[in-house]
Amino acid sequence: EFETSMKEYFSQDRYLRAKISSANLAFNRERNKVKISYVIENPIRYEFIFDGNQYFSEGHLIDAIELEKVIGATTSFAPDLADRIRKAYLSIGFANIAVDYKEKSFIKNFKEQVRFKINEGIRVRIRNLDVDGQLSRPSKYYSQFIRDNSSDTVSLGYYNRKDLETGSKNLTNELRNQGYLLNKVMATKTVFSKSKEFSDTTITLDEGAQTIIKEINFTGNTEMPGTDLLSHMSILPGSPLNQDELESSIQSIKDYYHSVGYLEMQLLNENEKLVTFNDSNTEARLNFQIQEGPKIIVAAIEIQGLSQTKVFVIERELSFKVGDYLTQEKLKETTYRLQKLQLFSSVDIRTDAEGTNIPRRTVIVTVN
């Protein structure tokens, strides 16, 4: 407890490189008294001085340099702190920020002084943000998307290179979800005004061709008509190929099967050959290879792991009974209700004959 208190003291009072040794115990001859001693290494208190900061207060800069991350450092951390100050300014549009530092030791006073000289420069406003290249829509659509999906700094009209790169990546992801699978940012060029107050950025984009879903086919769905499966999907023939919606549709099909008792349904080609393209990548065909498995019926219920709890305590919490179709929802509800009793450290529900075509199964409920 004492060592923990000392470490907190070091942190609060900026003894950032100080370390306390393990306790050294010295007993008297009768061993009824003990002297506890510690050795403190690098008991140097740090002082930080900021010159030239007008936009940020000293308190804000202290927060920005994140002193808690340098506690216990064995080498000079001033370069890292200067870089954090620089990044704090860059993040809000001070593209010309310069930060220098100077360290000074006061050995007799056990003090180390770090003075940061900050040249903030001008906070750069975005004067023009243009997108050109092979595009299907007006340039303004793309540039506005980047402004709205980069950062608060960019949306407020201030320049930040990394944020604009983030906005460009978000744009390419959005275009892929619209079916432009091969879109790519070819180049980004930024020119600053002579006063360094404004920036003009041009992003060259090759949008590529849009991929449209030509057809959707199902094989192996002997019990579920294709029209039923399509009704649970968010993508349809004639719509752009949207990767996010495709993944959502795959999960929806699985959930639909599981909800009516086909707990072991599998999509055999989920990771390969589900989508095929024509030579120009303008058309896609979706081929779902389904293995439905049996529609599982509860033939019997077996409860395992009980020591003191009575069987009826488990049985009254079951969401299924003999003769029911076993669904994912019933399994989740039963698991939740058993865990809610707070009588067991674990709850496991499974069936016998897993992975077979046998529909009538014994449901095994195991508690510990």
Salt bridges, closest charged atoms under 4 A:
GLU47 OE1 - LYS111 NZ 3.31
ASP51 OD2 - ARG115 NH1 2.87
GLU66 OE2 - LYS69 NZ 3.34
ASP83 OD2 - LYS87 NZ 3.35
GLU165 OE2 - ARG161 NH1 2.97
ASP200 OD2 - ARG127 NH2 2.82
GLU207 OE2 - ARG137 NH2 3.20
GLU215 OE2 - ARG285 NE 3.30
GLU264 OE2 - ARG361 NH1 3.01
GLU270 OE1 - LYS254 NZ 2.76
GLU283 OE1 - ARG285 NH1 3.88
GLU317 OE2 - ARG316 NE 3.88
GLU317 OE1 - ARG337 NE 3.32
ASP324 OD1 - LYS321 NZ 3.23
ASP324 OD2 - LYS330 NZ 3.94
